[in-house]
Amino acid sequence: MQFQPMYYDGELFLPKIELNMILNQSVAIITDLKRKQLLMNQLVDHSQYYLFRAGQSEYMRLTVQELITFLIQVTERNERAALLMDYFVLKEERKVRIKDLSSSKRMYVTLLRVFFAHQPTLVLEEPYFYLEEQDRRQFKRILDDLSQEKQILILTSNLEDALISCDTIYRLNESGFHPLDIRDIEEDKQELRKQDETNITLQKISTKRNDKVILFNPPEIDFIESVEGSILVHVDGENYDCALTLTELEQRLLNFGFFRCHRSYIVNLQKVREIITWTKNSYSLRLNTGKDAVVPLSRSKLSELKALLNI
């Protein structure tokens, strides 16, 4: 697997990378959001790679069993749906519509598409980030089985996620591309332990509604806006009050794929479906959510967004 060098503002941003992928060995690259997207974009036109992007969505109206049956049919596999439901540990959820699953279980079901991929190499962006502990264990078991016959590359910004199921780990940053040796890993593990409480806090956004405190995982959030001094967190067409400022939320959510698209808005880039041009100086972002949502995009932010999305 090869990646070509890329430059940003006249400086080398992505070096030339050559990976020797083999069976029975999963590889992880730890890097930031922009470099993850650049790596994924270079693989789009190669038929031997199956790409799974972070935040990928599923057919929400299907039940879990209907989806598994559909995937069996379109990939022309010989497995029986009932046996696969056992293998995926989804018997209890088989009649539940995907839209009614928890966010973790919904992403776990979506990740199962990699099981049906015919390509010899699987490339997964942040597969564990959206999963709770039980779903993480189940998906790791499936990836371990798949590694017997496929090559697996995981792109993540989280060392702990890389350590879960990868034998070889590389770090890609402004210093270049280099393997992580055992000393680096042990130092990072110690740092993770020291920051454990902080990490837990950062992975939940606290909101309030009708005197109830409601916690959201970052991937659940569609966008955040400031309205007359109040901060509203939008999730599935509903909004919730938040005590944090937009600046504080921007800092907390930066590594989760969020973007300050306007002085009064922060948007989850995984939910963006379309960039709308109204006039020469007026733009908006249409989101891929259950309910139609459009948020403004400042003209000054357009170039930054295009560079981030490599468009």
PyMOL commands that set and color helices and strands:
alter all, ss='L'
color gray80, all
select helices_A, chain A and resi 33-43+64-74+81-87+98-100+103-111+113-116+133-146+159-165+182-194+196-202+218-220+246-256+269-271+299-309
alter helices_A, ss='H'
color red, helices_A
select strands_A, chain A and resi 2-3+6-8+11-14+17-18+26-30+49-52+121-125+151-156+168-173+176-179+205-209+212-216+223-227+230-235+238-242+258-262+265-268+272-279+282-287+293-297
alter strands_A, ss='S'
color yellow, strands_A
deselect
rebuild
show_as cartoon
